[in-house]
Amino acid sequence: MPENFSILTLDPEADPSSETFSEEESSEDPLLMSQNQIRELQSSVDRLLGEKIQLTAQVELLKKEKEDLKDKLVLEVEEKEAILRKLNKQSKTVNKIKRVSQLVTEEFTEMSQKLEMEQGLRQHAEVFAHQMLVKQQETQRQIQNAETEKQLQHALSQVTEISKALEEIRLCYQNQLSQTAAQDLNSLSDLAAVRTKLEISEKERSETEIQLRDSKQSVTALQEEIKLLKDKLKEMEQLPSIQSIQLNEANENPVDPPSLELPAPPPPPPPPPPPPPPSSAVTDPLKDLRNRKKGENNATQTAKPAITEGMKTRAVDEMMERIKKGIILKPILRTPQAVLEDDNAWKEQRSENRKSAVLELQGMLDCMRRPGPRRVESKKRFSRNVGEAELQMVLQRRRRAIGDEKGTPPSPPKPKDPPAAVSVLNSSPWAGESGSAPVLRRLQQNREKRISRIKASESIIWEKK
């Protein structure tokens, strides 16, 4: 213990008893003294160690107690929180119960008030019924006594008044019924008129559909005629090229073997008839289409005539008149609303018809812009419709003839054959080299333009189909 620390000190100056002890026992051996001191010190150390062990054990016990107390505290806090939650829930439930009880009390008060009112009313009704019974008994007594006749007269007058009122009501109802019957008759007549109008419109619709079918058939027939005309145009384009080649070969090789001679070309077609004068009177395009269809059917049995430029111009004029005027139908008696609706629908249909007619006009104009079968006005001009391959063949033959002859002039042409003169002039060496390039260019340009126009017209025809 700290109380005995002064005893354990080895300093002799600090303790006066040590001085006395040293003086008295100075004669003893110092070894014994040191041993005694060591023993005392060991015993004190052992004692202190035991006390330390006890203190550490106490400290551990205290720590365990502290941890137990902490756990208990945590449990108590959790229990407290749970209790608080329960209290909150209970308070909420209590508040709800209070509200419900308030509502129940209010309903109970209302029901009790209603009950009291009903009871009061029932009592009042019973009193009133009793009074009425008393009055009835009194009136019966009065009727039995003397006033029966007056009451009867009064009742009869009331009955007459009521009968008059009933008759007036019956007359009013009869008038209303007659008015409704008249309205029904008017509505039935309107319905009949509407039905007749519908039948007329359906008939007109069927007629227009028939007209449309006829027009479609005529369009298909016209397309077939256009195809035939294209074939004829190609044949007509090939004829002058074949004639020019034959003339050139005849001029270059006057004496050819019979195997190389080409057959004689067919005679040129007759000139087209002049176009008919434009009709002054306004004609119906649908009738013209029907007549044209009949004429086409008759012509297919014999031979289909070629369409000339005059017929194309007439067709274009008819299409323009059709676009300007449109199809005019018969007027029908209709309500203003139906008339307005029909006008709007007619305007929309007319705009669509105009668009389709514009497309047809474009196709017709493209067909008209194509180079048609032209008559050979003068045989002096070289045909521009000759292909590139044919021109190259002709030029090669001329060069070969020039190389074989080596400067020998060709035979002079006769005055009756102007194409021969042209071939002689073209057979000269400078003409074959300098004059062929621009001719080829022109022919190539014309051919490209023709192909582009044919493609455009074919695309328009396919779109119409």
C-alpha positions in Angstrom: 0.0 0.0 0.0 1.2 3.6 -0.4 1.2 4.1 3.4 4.1 1.7 3.9 6.2 3.2 1.0 8.3 5.2 3.5 9.4 2.0 5.2 10.6 0.5 2.0 12.9 3.5 1.2 16.6 2.7 1.4 17.8 6.2 2.1 19.1 6.3 5.7 18.9 10.1 5.8 15.2 10.2 5.3 14.4 8.0 8.3 15.7 8.9 11.8 15.0 5.4 13.1 17.3 4.0 10.6 20.1 6.1 12.0 19.5 4.8 15.5 19.2 1.3 14.1 22.4 1.7 12.3 24.1 3.0 15.3 22.9 0.2 17.5 23.4 -2.7 15.1 26.4 -1.5 13.3 28.2 -4.4 14.5 25.9 -6.9 12.6 26.9 -8.3 9.3 25.7 -6.2 6.2 24.8 -9.3 4.3 22.2 -10.3 6.8 20.7 -6.8 6.6 20.6 -6.9 2.9 18.9 -10.3 2.9 16.3 -9.1 5.4 15.7 -6.1 3.3 15.3 -8.2 0.1 12.9 -10.5 1.9 10.8 -7.6 3.1 10.8 -6.1 -0.4 9.8 -9.5 -2.0 7.0 -9.9 0.5 5.8 -6.3 -0.2 6.1 -6.9 -4.0 4.1 -10.2 -3.6 1.5 -8.4 -1.6 1.3 -5.6 -4.1 1.0 -8.1 -7.0 -1.9 -9.8 -5.2 -3.6 -6.5 -4.7 -3.0 -5.6 -8.3 -4.6 -8.9 -9.4 -7.6 -8.2 -7.2 -7.9 -4.7 -8.6 -7.7 -5.9 -12.2 -10.4 -8.5 -11.4 -12.5 -5.8 -9.9 -11.9 -3.6 -13.0 -13.0 -6.4 -15.3 -16.1 -7.0 -13.2 -16.9 -3.3 -13.3 -16.4 -3.3 -17.1 -18.8 -6.3 -17.5 -21.3 -4.5 -15.3 -20.9 -1.4 -17.4 -21.5 -3.4 -20.6 -24.5 -5.1 -19.0 -25.8 -1.7 -18.0 -25.3 -0.4 -21.5 -27.2 -3.3 -23.0 -30.0 -2.8 -20.5 -30.0 0.9 -21.4 -30.3 0.1 -25.1 -33.1 -2.4 -24.4 -34.9 0.2 -22.2 -34.5 2.8 -24.9 -35.9 0.4 -27.5 -38.8 -0.5 -25.2 -39.4 3.2 -24.6 -39.5 3.9 -28.3 -41.8 1.0 -28.9 -44.0 2.2 -26.0 -44.0 5.7 -27.6 -45.0 4.2 -31.0 -47.8 2.3 -29.3 -48.8 5.5 -27.6 -48.9 7.4 -30.9 -50.9 4.6 -32.5 -53.2 4.5 -29.6 -53.6 8.3 -29.7 -54.3 8.2 -33.4 -56.9 5.5 -32.9 -58.4 7.5 -30.0 -58.6 10.5 -32.2 -60.3 8.4 -34.9 -62.7 7.0 -32.3 -63.4 10.5 -31.1 -64.2 11.6 -34.7 -66.4 8.6 -35.3 -68.1 9.1 -32.0 -68.7 12.8 -32.9 -70.2 11.7 -36.3 -72.3 9.1 -34.6 -73.5 11.6 -32.0 -74.4 14.0 -34.7 -76.2 11.3 -36.7 -77.9 10.3 -33.5 -79.0 13.8 -32.7 -80.3 14.2 -36.3 -82.2 10.9 -36.1 -83.6 11.8 -32.7 -84.8 15.2 -34.1 -86.4 13.5 -37.1 -88.0 11.0 -34.8 -89.4 13.8 -32.7 -90.6 15.6 -35.8 -92.3 12.5 -37.1 -94.0 11.9 -33.8 -95.2 15.5 -33.8 -96.4 15.2 -37.3 -98.1 12.0 -36.6 -99.9 13.5 -33.7 -100.9 16.5 -35.8 -102.2 14.2 -38.5 -104.2 12.2 -36.1 -105.7 15.4 -34.7 -106.4 16.6 -38.2 -108.0 13.3 -39.2 -110.2 13.4 -36.1 -111.2 16.9 -37.0 -112.0 15.8 -40.6 -114.1 13.0 -39.3 -116.0 15.4 -37.1 -116.6 17.7 -40.1 -117.7 14.9 -42.3 -120.2 13.8 -39.7 -121.5 17.3 -39.4 -121.8 17.6 -43.3 -123.6 14.3 -43.4 -126.0 15.6 -40.8 -126.5 18.8 -42.8 -127.1 16.9 -46.0 -129.6 14.7 -44.3 -131.4 17.7 -42.8 -132.1 20.3 -45.6 -129.2 21.5 -47.8 -129.0 18.4 -50.0 -130.5 20.2 -53.1 -128.1 23.2 -53.0 -125.1 21.0 -52.6 -126.3 18.8 -55.5 -126.7 21.9 -57.8 -123.3 23.1 -56.8 -121.8 19.7 -57.6 -123.6 19.6 -60.9 -122.2 23.0 -61.9 -118.8 21.8 -61.0 -119.3 18.7 -63.1 -120.4 20.8 -66.1 -117.4 23.0 -65.7 -115.1 20.0 -65.5 -116.7 18.5 -68.6 -116.2 21.7 -70.6 -112.6 21.8 -69.6 -112.2 18.2 -70.6 -113.8 18.9 -74.0 -111.4 21.9 -74.6 -108.5 19.7 -73.7 -109.7 17.0 -76.1 -110.1 19.6 -78.9 -106.5 20.8 -78.3 -105.2 17.3 -78.5 -107.2 16.7 -81.7 -105.7 19.8 -83.2 -102.2 18.7 -82.2 -102.8 15.3 -83.7 -104.0 16.8 -87.0 -100.9 19.1 -87.1 -98.6 16.1 -86.5 -100.4 14.1 -89.2 -99.9 17.0 -91.7 -96.3 17.2 -90.7 -95.9 13.5 -91.2 -97.5 13.8 -94.7 -95.2 16.6 -95.6 -92.2 14.6 -94.4 -93.4 11.6 -96.4 -93.8 13.8 -99.5 -90.3 15.1 -98.9 -89.0 11.6 -98.5 -90.7 10.6 -101.8 -89.1 13.6 -103.5 -85.7 12.8 -102.1 -86.1 9.1 -103.2 -87.0 10.2 -106.7 -84.0 12.6 -106.7 -81.8 9.7 -105.5 -83.1 7.5 -108.3 -82.5 10.2 -110.9 -79.0 10.8 -109.5 -78.3 7.0 -109.6 -79.5 6.9 -113.2 -77.2 9.8 -114.1 -74.4 8.2 -112.2 -74.9 5.0 -114.2 -75.0 7.0 -117.4 -71.8 8.8 -116.4 -70.1 5.5 -115.6 -71.1 4.2 -119.0 -69.7 7.3 -120.6 -66.5 6.9 -118.6 -66.2 3.3 -119.8 -66.8 4.4 -123.4 -64.2 7.1 -123.0 -61.7 4.6 -121.5 -62.3 2.2 -124.4 -61.8 5.0 -126.9 -58.6 6.0 -125.1 -57.3 2.4 -125.4 -58.2 2.4 -129.1 -56.4 5.7 -129.5 -53.3 4.3 -127.8 -53.4 1.3 -130.2 -53.6 3.7 -133.1 -50.7 5.7 -131.7 -48.7 2.5 -131.5 -49.6 1.7 -135.1 -48.6 5.2 -136.2 -45.3 4.8 -134.4 -44.7 1.6 -136.3 -45.6 3.4 -139.5 -43.4 6.3 -138.7 -40.5 3.9 -138.1 -41.2 2.3 -141.5 -41.4 5.7 -143.1 -38.1 6.7 -141.5 -36.4 3.6 -142.7 -37.7 3.9 -146.3 -35.8 7.1 -147.4 -32.6 5.7 -145.8 -33.0 2.4 -147.8 -33.7 4.4 -150.9 -30.7 6.6 -150.4 -28.5 3.6 -149.8 -29.8 1.9 -152.9 -29.1 5.0 -155.0 -25.6 5.4 -153.6 -24.9 1.8 -154.4 -26.3 2.2 -157.9 -24.1 5.2 -158.5 -20.9 3.7 -157.1 -21.3 0.2 -158.5 -23.3 0.5 -161.8 -22.8 -3.1 -162.6 -23.3 -5.2 -159.5 -24.0 -8.9 -159.3 -27.6 -9.9 -159.1 -27.1 -11.4 -155.7 -26.2 -8.0 -154.0 -29.1 -6.1 -155.5 -31.8 -5.1 -153.1 -35.5 -5.4 -154.0 -37.2 -2.3 -155.3 -38.6 -0.1 -152.5 -42.3 0.2 -152.2 -44.0 3.3 -153.7 -44.2 6.3 -151.3 -47.5 6.5 -149.4 -50.2 8.9 -150.7 -50.3 12.4 -149.3 -52.5 12.7 -146.2 -56.0 14.2 -146.7 -56.4 17.8 -145.8 -57.7 18.4 -142.2 -61.4 19.0 -142.0 -62.6 22.6 -141.2 -63.1 23.3 -137.5 -66.8 22.8 -136.5 -68.4 26.1 -135.6 -71.1 24.4 -133.4 -70.2 23.2 -130.0 -70.1 19.3 -130.0 -70.3 16.9 -127.1 -66.9 15.3 -126.6 -68.5 12.1 -125.4 -70.6 11.7 -128.5 -67.5 12.3 -130.6 -65.7 9.6 -128.7 -68.6 7.2 -129.3 -68.8 8.0 -133.0 -65.0 7.7 -133.2 -65.2 4.3 -131.5 -67.8 3.1 -134.0 -65.7 4.4 -136.9 -62.7 2.6 -135.4 -64.6 -0.7 -135.2 -65.7 -0.3 -138.9 -62.2 0.6 -139.9 -60.7 -2.4 -138.2 -62.8 -4.7 -140.4 -61.4 -3.0 -143.5 -58.1 -1.1 -142.7 -57.1 1.3 -140.0 -56.4 4.7 -141.4 -53.4 6.8 -140.1 -54.1 9.7 -137.8 -53.0 12.9 -139.4 -51.9 16.2 -137.8 -55.3 17.7 -138.5 -57.0 15.0 -136.4 -54.5 15.6 -133.6 -55.3 19.3 -133.6 -59.0 18.6 -133.6 -58.6 16.2 -130.6 -56.6 18.9 -128.8 -59.3 21.5 -129.5 -61.9 19.1 -128.2 -59.9 18.4 -125.0 -59.6 22.2 -124.5 -63.3 22.7 -124.8 -63.9 19.8 -122.5 -61.6 21.4 -119.9 -63.2 24.8 -120.2 -66.8 23.7 -120.1 -66.8 20.4 -118.4 -69.7 17.8 -118.3 -73.0 19.6 -117.9 -75.7 17.5 -116.2 -79.5 18.0 -116.0 -80.7 20.3 -113.2 -82.6 18.7 -110.3 -84.9 20.3 -107.7 -82.9 20.2 -104.5 -82.7 22.0 -101.1 -80.1 24.8 -100.9 -77.9 22.8 -98.5 -77.8 19.8 -100.9 -77.1 22.2 -103.8 -74.2 23.8 -101.9 -72.8 20.3 -101.1 -73.2 19.2 -104.7 -71.5 22.4 -105.9 -68.5 21.8 -103.6 -68.3 18.2 -104.7 -68.6 19.2 -108.3 -65.9 21.8 -108.0 -63.5 19.2 -106.5 -64.3 16.7 -109.2 -63.9 19.3 -111.8 -60.5 20.2 -110.5 -59.5 16.5 -110.6 -60.9 16.2 -114.1 -58.9 19.3 -115.2 -55.7 17.8 -113.8 -56.3 14.5 -115.7 -57.2 16.4 -118.8 -54.0 18.5 -118.5 -52.0 15.3 -118.3 -53.8 14.0 -121.4 -53.1 17.3 -123.2 -49.4 17.0 -122.3 -49.3 13.5 -123.8 -51.1 14.8 -126.9 -48.7 17.7 -127.3 -45.7 15.4 -126.8 -47.1 13.2 -129.6 -47.7 16.3 -131.8 -44.1 17.5 -131.2 -42.7 14.3 -132.5 -41.6 14.4 -136.1 -44.4 12.8 -138.1 -44.2 11.0 -141.5 -43.1 13.8 -143.8 -43.3 13.6 -147.5 -40.0 13.7 -149.5 -40.3 17.1 -151.0 -37.1 17.0 -153.0 -34.8 14.0 -153.5 -31.8 16.4 -153.7 -31.6 16.6 -149.9 -29.9 13.8 -148.1 -32.3 12.1 -145.6 -31.6 13.0 -142.0 -33.3 9.9 -140.6 -30.5 7.6 -141.7 -28.9 5.8 -138.8 -25.2 6.1 -137.9 -24.4 2.5 -138.9 -25.9 3.0 -142.4 -23.9 6.3 -142.9 -20.7 4.5 -141.8 -21.4 1.7 -144.3 -22.0 4.2 -147.1 -18.8 6.1 -146.3 -16.8 2.9 -146.2 -18.1 1.9 -149.6 -17.3 5.3 -151.1 -13.8 5.1 -149.7 -13.3 1.6 -151.1 -14.6 2.7 -154.5 -12.3 5.7 -154.5 -9.3 3.5 -153.6 -10.1 1.0 -156.3 -10.7 3.5 -159.0 -7.6 5.7 -158.0 -8.8 8.9 -159.4 -11.2 7.6 -162.1 -14.2 9.9 -162.2 -17.6 8.3 -161.8 -20.1 8.3 -164.6 -22.1 11.5 -164.9 -25.7 11.3 -163.6 -28.7 11.7 -165.7 -30.8 14.8 -165.3 -33.9 12.7 -164.3 -32.1 11.3 -161.2 -31.3 14.1 -158.8 -30.3 11.8 -156.0 -27.6 10.3 -158.2 -26.1 13.8 -158.6 -26.1 14.2 -154.8 -24.4 10.9 -154.4 -21.7 11.8 -157.0 -21.0 15.0 -155.2 -20.9 13.2 -151.9 -18.7 10.5 -153.3 -15.9 13.0 -153.8 -13.0 12.5 -151.4 -13.4 15.9 -149.6 -17.1 15.4 -149.2 -16.7 12.0 -147.5 -14.3 13.4 -144.9 -15.5 16.9 -144.2 -19.3 16.7 -144.7 -19.9 13.5 -142.8 -19.2 14.8 -139.3 -21.9 17.5 -139.0 -24.4 15.2 -140.7 -23.7 12.5 -138.1 -24.0 15.0 -135.3 -27.3 16.2 -136.5 -28.6 12.7 -137.0 -27.4 11.7 -133.5 -29.1 14.7 -131.9 -32.4 14.1 -133.8 -32.3 10.4 -132.8 -31.7 11.3 -129.1 -34.5 13.8 -129.1 -36.9 11.3 -130.7 -36.0 8.6 -128.2 -36.5 10.9 -125.3 -39.9 12.0 -126.6 -41.0 8.4 -127.2 -40.0 7.5 -123.6 -41.9 10.4 -122.2 -45.1 9.6 -124.1 -44.8 5.9 -123.2 -44.5 6.9 -119.5 -47.6 9.1 -119.7 -49.5 6.3 -121.4 -48.5 3.8 -118.7 -49.5 6.3 -116.0 -52.9 6.7 -117.6 -53.4 2.9 -117.8 
